[in-house]
Amino acid sequence: MSAVAAAPLLSIRDLEVSFTTDHGTTTAVRGASFDVLPGETVAVVGESGSGKSTTAAAVLGLLAQNGRITGGSVLFDGKDLAERGGAGIARMRGKDIGMVPQDPMSNLNPVMRVGAQIVEALEDNGVARGEEARRRAVELLEEAGLPDARRRAQQYPHEFSGGMRQRALIAMGLSCRPRLLIADEPTSALDVTVQRTILDRLEALTHELGTAVLLITHDLGLAAERAQRVVVMYRGEVVEAGPAEQLLRDPQHEYTRRLLAAAPSLASRRIQLARTTGAGVAYGEDLLAPSADRDEPPAVAVQAPPIVEVQDLTKVFRLRGKGLLSRSTEITAVDGVSFAIPRGTTTAIVGESGSGKSTVARMVLDLLEPTSGTVSVDGVGTATRARDRAAEVAFRRKVQPIFQDPYSSLDPLYTIYRTVEEPLRAHGVGTAAQRRSRVLELMEAVALPVALLRRYPAELSGGQRQRVAIARAVALEPELVVCDEAVSALDVIVQSQILHLLADLQHRLGLSYLFISHDLAVVRQIADQVCVMEKGRIVEQGTVDDVFDRPQQEYTRALLDAIPGRRLDLGPRAA
Amino acid sequence: MARLVLQRLALLIPTLLGLSVLLFLWVRALPGGPATALLGERATPEAVERINRLYGFDRPLLEQYVTWLGQLLQGNFGVSTRTARPVLDEFLARFPATIELTALALLIAVGVGIPLGYVAARYQGRFLDHTTVVVSLLGVTIPVFFLAFLLKWLFAVQAGWFPSAGRQSADMVATHPTGFYVLDGLLTREWDASWDALTHLVLPALALGSIPLAIIARITRASVIEVQNADYVRTARAKGLSASRLRRRVVLRNAMLPVSTTIGLQVGLLLSGAVLTETVFAFNGIGSFLANAVFNLDYAVLQGFILFIAVVYALVNLAVDVSYGLIDPRMRAR
């Protein structure tokens, strides 16, 4: 960055964007203003619904059909994009302003070869044609770090992994050498290690080409690590903007402070009790009436036999062969995994996608039959449960799941009351009146207003839905709760609230958790024990402190290194 | 792909066997019998018995079935009790007519249905869209025979624009080397005969194609709307694709995936619809012959024709599934 004050490349002034729906008009962006200088990387940070992606879409003129710029201006190189109607920005897209979208899985045309999708961008923007365009497309893919680019250009998107697709999208976004690249959550759908190499590549490329980058992200750590300046958005407004370091060291706005406090990092410690923590947790007094024996730390319980014992668990999947005569191939998704969960504690399984961690969770939940090995819960093994219906019912009461996606794991046709009551009803617990009072109790425990009981899941936010899922999971007073990426889909502040809720319920109800996550920073906050999985095997296990502070395996170190914002001093809490 | 084709062809064998049993039992469950239908007022018990013995209808059911199946395997589809000609000859003589009719009907359904659905999707929620939705709803709900009568009355009887029945005008002298009348006229350079045959096809094809047209239009509309909102379309716009390329290469091609399956399924609808349409327009194809066979309880014709139609239907759908791989690369790996 040169110190000379250059004219901004992109200048957003008092931008206002509204959406017209059946329920009237909602304003998604209210009076947002910020600049991007030539060659500079600016990150826009905020939670979902903050208006950060809408701002990006407004710059590109790609708002949804019901969206409109209702005020302010978007100046690119001094020309107002908003005023020129559709035609002006349409000519600049691709050529002057490139985009790297969020989800690599859905952003490539599934019926077209990857190379051809770059060629068409080159041709339509008048950069190159025919043979030259094809040659250039291969070069661009190579430049984006795609190995074996010549052959890969001839393949279709479904033959690519997520990371490879994102590289193709980067190649596409930069294909016509735009002066501004808008990267909307370019790596949130990828594993941390892949995320890191891709961001490194993007950074090196844009630096080399002198491309300005507008980086949209929910991850403050990532923003601070990659951008020179950070813009924080909240509910459609820019609440704070400034140089990345300064913003982290000395946040001015209350929301930025909360965001910083909630951001999990490796510097965070295990959440001990809900009441000992501060930020964003405003339900301490709403909890279940504490009973004396539950308030005790589970010190005694630790010496008791573990709640879960997993012995040499293996799962082999059979894949159908491709050709006419080829045999089916076998994939060992989980390979000889053993661990135990001491009562009243949390054991986390971390790993990248495809490491087998969710397969383990499904086998512990008895939703998937192991190829070999056993899972015993409370001393009762898989084989006994298969024979004995009563043992299976008892098992189902004892073990409850919480899944990742709160949008699809609740029945959309059930009211919240019905959802929370469902397990009680299914197991024939109590009379209707007793169940009703139990549901009310549970709603209080997860800090949800009773008024929500008559609503449907579609009317709730993601965080509220996850609280409903937790209430449903603890309704039967289970002993083990299996959380499969239970907080991964949530914004950081909500995520932090849910983690505190889980920690608090554990303390009060003596729950044990099996916590599946790809996010090591989250694991550090919630888990006591951790197992690191790679390619179906546990490569390292131990206490969280041991594994995180003194990783023994190269793979564990790579995972830890890849966490964005790891080397940064994240706000007052880490200090 | 070869594996898919072989698998599906192998699957066809048990399907046809099952169908043959059902067909065999179904025709015999119809009230009356071929002998009484054939003899009419002259049906004395002796005459009926004689006919039944002649065609083997007096044998036990199982024996009749096995005999029929054995003949089928040798390519012998039996003899029509009505015309006393081999079923295969009757079928081959009329099949070209039905192919001409269903082909034109399908052409109309696809040629009008896809553009209609596409335009409706592009102007989603506006007048043109609402009109299309209503028209296609009417298309699906109006019975084929009613529409056939309506078209005939309006355009043949009242307006006199099209002939009302048959495949060729009575005074038209034409040679028919292939049996496809429109094609024959072109081959023999009898242009007027070709045109005459075509005008005979228009009304029945319109009636027959109405339901498939409506279905195809609706599927196209829904599919285009879905694809228009897909992430990759947004990304394609972001990389600066021209509007025409966006529509042709990105939206239309992806939207055609579910439509192509639908088109295959319509062939069954067309073949069964031909029975009604051909009857209304006195069009001498397999449909009207099949309708007559029902009235005459012509067992061999019913069994043979329906089996043929089933094979055609299965093969067309197999062809559609194979062609699916051409449009969608994800299917090729399977």
HADDOCK unambig.tbl for C-alpha pairs under 7 A between the chains (distance, minus, plus):
assign (segid A and resid 90 and name CA) (segid B and resid 240 and name CA) 6.74 0.50 0.50
assign (segid A and resid 91 and name CA) (segid B and resid 240 and name CA) 6.94 0.50 0.50
assign (segid A and resid 93 and name CA) (segid B and resid 238 and name CA) 5.46 0.50 0.50
assign (segid A and resid 93 and name CA) (segid B and resid 239 and name CA) 5.85 0.50 0.50
assign (segid A and resid 93 and name CA) (segid B and resid 240 and name CA) 4.74 0.50 0.50
assign (segid A and resid 94 and name CA) (segid B and resid 238 and name CA) 5.83 0.50 0.50
assign (segid A and resid 94 and name CA) (segid B and resid 239 and name CA) 3.88 0.50 0.50
assign (segid A and resid 94 and name CA) (segid B and resid 240 and name CA) 4.42 0.50 0.50
assign (segid A and resid 95 and name CA) (segid B and resid 240 and name CA) 6.81 0.50 0.50
assign (segid A and resid 98 and name CA) (segid B and resid 238 and name CA) 6.75 0.50 0.50
assign (segid A and resid 98 and name CA) (segid B and resid 239 and name CA) 6.32 0.50 0.50
assign (segid A and resid 99 and name CA) (segid B and resid 238 and name CA) 6.15 0.50 0.50
assign (segid A and resid 99 and name CA) (segid B and resid 239 and name CA) 6.95 0.50 0.50
assign (segid A and resid 101 and name CA) (segid B and resid 235 and name CA) 6.98 0.50 0.50
assign (segid A and resid 106 and name CA) (segid B and resid 231 and name CA) 5.76 0.50 0.50
assign (segid A and resid 106 and name CA) (segid B and resid 232 and name CA) 6.10 0.50 0.50
assign (segid A and resid 107 and name CA) (segid B and resid 231 and name CA) 4.98 0.50 0.50
assign (segid A and resid 107 and name CA) (segid B and resid 232 and name CA) 3.91 0.50 0.50
assign (segid A and resid 107 and name CA) (segid B and resid 235 and name CA) 6.15 0.50 0.50
assign (segid A and resid 108 and name CA) (segid B and resid 232 and name CA) 5.01 0.50 0.50
assign (segid A and resid 109 and name CA) (segid B and resid 232 and name CA) 5.48 0.50 0.50
assign (segid A and resid 109 and name CA) (segid B and resid 250 and name CA) 6.86 0.50 0.50
assign (segid A and resid 111 and name CA) (segid B and resid 254 and name CA) 6.90 0.50 0.50
assign (segid A and resid 111 and name CA) (segid B and resid 327 and name CA) 6.92 0.50 0.50
assign (segid A and resid 111 and name CA) (segid B and resid 328 and name CA) 5.46 0.50 0.50
assign (segid A and resid 111 and name CA) (segid B and resid 329 and name CA) 5.86 0.50 0.50
assign (segid A and resid 121 and name CA) (segid B and resid 239 and name CA) 5.93 0.50 0.50
assign (segid A and resid 121 and name CA) (segid B and resid 240 and name CA) 6.38 0.50 0.50
assign (segid A and resid 121 and name CA) (segid B and resid 241 and name CA) 5.97 0.50 0.50
assign (segid A and resid 124 and name CA) (segid B and resid 240 and name CA) 6.84 0.50 0.50
assign (segid A and resid 124 and name CA) (segid B and resid 241 and name CA) 5.56 0.50 0.50
assign (segid A and resid 124 and name CA) (segid B and resid 242 and name CA) 6.10 0.50 0.50
assign (segid A and resid 125 and name CA) (segid B and resid 240 and name CA) 6.49 0.50 0.50
assign (segid A and resid 158 and name CA) (segid B and resid 330 and name CA) 6.63 0.50 0.50
assign (segid A and resid 173 and name CA) (segid B and resid 239 and name CA) 6.50 0.50 0.50
assign (segid A and resid 322 and name CA) (segid B and resid 333 and name CA) 6.89 0.50 0.50
assign (segid A and resid 322 and name CA) (segid B and resid 334 and name CA) 6.60 0.50 0.50
assign (segid A and resid 324 and name CA) (segid B and resid 3 and name CA) 5.18 0.50 0.50
